[in-house]
Amino acid sequence: MTAGPTPRGGAGSRRLLVLLLAAFGLTGAGAAALLVTRSRAQPAELAADAPISGSSLYQLEAEWTTADAKPLRLRDLRGRPRVVSMIFTRCPSACPTLVKEMQALERKLPEAVRERTGFVLISIDPDHDTPEVLRAYGQKMGLDKDRWTLLRGSAEDVRELAATLGFSYGKGEGADIAHSKLITVLNGRGEIVHQQLGVVNDPERLAAAVDAAERAPTGG
C-alpha cells in the first residue's frame, strides 16, 4: 500500500482513512468475510513523534477510555504490533472463546515476539461495558495488563472503528449483539497487515503475520 500525504484535521482524516481502506475492500460487512494479508509490514520500533501514514488506523481522532479509566487515542498504541478484535463482555460464548483463542496465540508466539506484541479488545457495547466492567472482565479472563488493552468509546466512535476495520455487528435478541470474529494485525505504525476470521481457522498464518510485523525491516 502506498501512503498518500497525511491529512490534517480530525473529520477530514477520518473520512480519508475510511475511503482509503474502502478502496482495498476493508469497509463494510463484506470485508469481514475476507482474509486479507499485506506484505509491507513496517518496523515495530518507532519514535514517539514518527509521522502517521495515510493508511494508518491511528489517524482516527476518537478518544477512548481504558479499563483503568484513563483516556487513550489509538495513536498512543503505536510502536509495536497489535492484535485487535472487538467484543462485548456480556457475550455468552463467541467472545470468551475468541479471547481464549487469542490467549492461545499469545502463548504460541516466540518469547521475544510475545513480549513486543500488544493485544487490544474494543467493546461494541459501550452502554454496559464501563471501565469497571472491562477491568473485571480482564481479571476474569486472566489477561496480562502489560500486553492487553481493553477499551470503550462512544457508540459513534465504535461504529466508525468497526466500519474502518470491516467488522460487522448489530443488535440481536435481548442484550445479545450479533457480530463477526474478525481479527486484525497492525504493525507498529497502525497499518493493517493481516486480517482473518477467528484464530482457529488459520492460527499458523496469524502467528506468522504477527511475527512478520515484529521483524519487518525499516522502510518499504
C-alpha positions as CSV (number, residue, x, y, z in Angstrom):
1,M,0.0,0.0,0.0
2,T,1.4,3.4,-0.9
3,A,0.6,6.1,1.6
4,G,-0.5,9.4,0.4
5,P,0.1,12.7,2.2
6,T,-1.1,12.7,5.8
7,P,-4.2,14.8,6.0
8,R,-4.7,17.3,8.8
9,G,-7.8,17.7,11.0
10,G,-10.0,15.1,12.7
11,A,-13.0,14.8,10.5
12,G,-11.1,15.0,7.3
13,S,-8.6,12.4,8.5
14,R,-11.4,10.0,9.4
15,R,-13.2,10.4,6.1
16,L,-10.0,9.9,4.1
17,L,-9.0,6.8,6.1
18,V,-12.4,5.2,5.6
19,L,-12.1,5.9,1.8
20,L,-8.6,4.6,1.6
21,L,-9.5,1.3,3.4
22,A,-12.7,1.0,1.4
23,A,-10.6,1.1,-1.8
24,F,-8.9,-2.1,-0.5
25,G,-12.2,-3.8,0.4
26,L,-11.8,-3.2,4.1
27,T,-15.1,-1.4,4.8
28,G,-18.5,-2.9,5.4
29,A,-19.8,-6.3,6.2
30,G,-18.4,-7.9,3.1
31,A,-14.8,-7.3,4.3
32,A,-15.4,-9.4,7.4
33,A,-15.8,-12.4,5.2
34,L,-12.4,-11.9,3.6
35,L,-8.9,-12.9,4.6
36,V,-6.6,-10.0,3.8
37,T,-2.8,-10.2,4.0
38,R,-0.4,-7.5,3.0
39,S,3.3,-8.0,2.9
40,R,4.6,-4.5,3.6
41,A,4.8,-4.6,7.4
42,Q,6.6,-1.7,9.0
43,P,9.2,-1.9,11.8
44,A,8.0,-2.2,15.4
45,E,10.4,0.3,16.8
46,L,9.2,3.8,16.1
47,A,10.0,7.2,17.5
48,A,7.2,8.7,19.6
49,D,6.9,11.6,17.1
50,A,7.1,9.4,14.0
51,P,4.6,10.6,11.3
52,I,1.4,8.7,10.9
53,S,0.9,7.5,7.3
54,G,-2.3,8.0,5.2
55,S,-3.1,4.3,5.6
56,S,-2.7,4.1,9.4
57,L,-5.6,3.3,11.7
58,Y,-4.0,5.7,14.1
59,Q,-5.3,8.7,12.1
60,L,-8.7,8.2,13.8
61,E,-9.1,11.0,16.3
62,A,-11.6,9.4,18.7
63,E,-10.7,9.4,22.4
64,W,-11.2,6.0,24.1
65,T,-11.2,5.0,27.8
66,T,-9.2,2.1,29.2
67,A,-10.2,-0.4,31.8
68,D,-8.2,1.8,34.2
69,A,-10.5,4.8,33.3
70,K,-7.6,6.6,31.5
71,P,-8.1,8.4,28.2
72,L,-6.4,6.9,25.2
73,R,-6.2,7.7,21.5
74,L,-5.3,4.9,19.1
75,R,-2.1,6.7,18.1
76,D,-0.9,6.1,21.7
77,L,-0.7,2.4,20.8
78,R,1.9,2.9,18.1
79,G,5.4,1.5,18.4
80,R,4.8,-2.3,18.4
81,P,2.5,-4.8,16.6
82,R,-1.1,-5.1,17.9
83,V,-3.6,-7.8,17.6
84,V,-7.0,-6.2,17.6
85,S,-10.6,-7.5,18.0
86,M,-14.0,-6.2,19.0
87,I,-16.0,-7.9,21.7
88,F,-18.6,-7.3,24.4
89,T,-18.4,-8.6,28.0
90,R,-22.0,-9.9,28.1
91,C,-21.3,-12.2,25.1
92,P,-22.2,-15.7,26.3
93,S,-19.9,-17.8,24.2
94,A,-18.3,-16.3,21.0
95,C,-16.3,-13.6,22.7
96,P,-14.9,-15.6,25.6
97,T,-13.9,-18.3,23.0
98,L,-12.3,-15.7,20.8
99,V,-10.4,-14.2,23.7
100,K,-9.2,-17.6,24.8
101,E,-8.0,-18.3,21.2
102,M,-6.1,-15.0,21.2
103,Q,-4.5,-16.0,24.5
104,A,-3.5,-19.4,23.0
105,L,-2.0,-17.4,20.1
106,E,-0.1,-15.2,22.7
107,R,1.4,-18.3,24.3
108,K,2.4,-19.7,20.9
109,L,4.4,-16.7,19.9
110,P,8.2,-16.9,20.4
111,E,9.0,-15.2,23.7
112,A,10.8,-12.2,22.1
113,V,7.8,-11.6,19.8
114,R,5.3,-12.1,22.6
115,E,7.0,-9.5,24.8
116,R,6.8,-7.0,21.9
117,T,3.2,-7.7,20.9
118,G,0.1,-5.9,22.3
119,F,-3.5,-7.2,22.2
120,V,-6.4,-4.8,22.1
121,L,-10.1,-5.6,22.8
122,I,-12.6,-2.8,22.0
123,S,-16.1,-3.1,23.4
124,I,-19.1,-2.9,21.0
125,D,-21.4,-2.5,24.0
126,P,-20.3,0.9,25.5
127,D,-23.6,1.4,27.4
128,H,-22.8,-1.6,29.5
129,D,-19.1,-2.0,29.3
130,T,-17.8,0.7,31.7
131,P,-14.1,0.8,32.7
132,E,-15.0,-1.1,35.9
133,V,-16.8,-3.8,33.9
134,L,-13.9,-4.1,31.4
135,R,-11.4,-4.3,34.3
136,A,-13.4,-7.1,35.9
137,Y,-13.6,-8.9,32.6
138,G,-9.8,-8.7,32.1
139,Q,-9.3,-10.1,35.5
140,K,-11.8,-12.9,34.9
141,M,-10.2,-13.9,31.6
142,G,-6.7,-13.7,33.1
143,L,-5.4,-11.0,30.7
144,D,-1.9,-9.7,31.3
145,K,-2.2,-5.9,31.8
146,D,1.3,-5.4,30.3
147,R,0.1,-6.8,26.9
148,W,-3.6,-6.4,26.9
149,T,-5.5,-3.2,26.4
150,L,-9.3,-3.0,26.9
151,L,-11.1,0.0,25.5
152,R,-14.6,1.6,25.4
153,G,-15.8,4.6,23.5
154,S,-18.9,6.3,22.3
155,A,-21.4,4.4,20.2
156,E,-20.4,6.7,17.3
157,D,-16.7,6.0,17.6
158,V,-17.3,2.3,17.9
159,R,-19.3,2.4,14.7
160,E,-16.6,4.3,12.9
161,L,-13.8,2.0,14.0
162,A,-15.9,-1.1,13.1
163,A,-16.6,0.3,9.6
164,T,-12.9,1.1,9.1
165,L,-11.8,-2.4,10.1
166,G,-14.7,-4.1,8.2
167,F,-16.1,-5.5,11.5
168,S,-19.8,-6.4,11.3
169,Y,-22.1,-6.2,14.3
170,G,-25.8,-5.4,15.1
171,K,-28.5,-5.8,17.7
172,G,-29.5,-9.4,18.4
173,E,-32.2,-10.7,20.9
174,G,-32.3,-9.2,24.3
175,A,-28.8,-8.0,25.4
176,D,-27.2,-10.1,22.7
177,I,-25.2,-8.5,19.8
178,A,-24.6,-10.4,16.6
179,H,-21.0,-9.8,15.4
180,S,-18.2,-11.2,13.3
181,K,-15.0,-12.7,14.8
182,L,-12.6,-10.5,12.8
183,I,-9.0,-10.4,14.0
184,T,-6.8,-7.6,12.7
185,V,-3.0,-7.4,13.0
186,L,-1.5,-3.9,13.0
187,N,2.2,-3.1,12.5
188,G,3.9,-0.5,14.7
189,R,2.6,2.3,12.6
190,G,-1.0,1.2,12.9
191,E,-1.3,-0.1,9.4
192,I,-3.3,-3.2,8.7
193,V,-1.0,-6.0,7.7
194,H,-3.3,-9.0,8.2
195,Q,-7.0,-9.9,8.9
196,Q,-8.8,-13.2,9.3
197,L,-12.0,-14.5,10.9
198,G,-11.1,-16.0,14.2
199,V,-7.9,-17.7,15.3
200,V,-8.6,-21.4,14.9
201,N,-9.3,-21.0,11.1
202,D,-5.6,-20.5,10.5
203,P,-3.6,-20.0,13.6
204,E,-0.2,-20.5,11.9
205,R,-0.9,-17.8,9.4
206,L,-2.0,-15.4,12.1
207,A,1.1,-16.2,14.2
208,A,3.3,-15.7,11.1
209,A,1.6,-12.3,10.4
210,V,2.4,-11.1,14.0
211,D,5.9,-12.3,13.7
212,A,6.4,-10.6,10.4
213,A,5.0,-7.3,11.7
214,E,7.5,-7.5,14.6
215,R,10.6,-8.4,12.4
216,A,10.0,-6.2,9.4
217,P,13.0,-4.0,8.4
218,T,12.8,-0.2,8.3
219,G,11.5,1.3,5.2
220,G,9.3,0.0,2.4
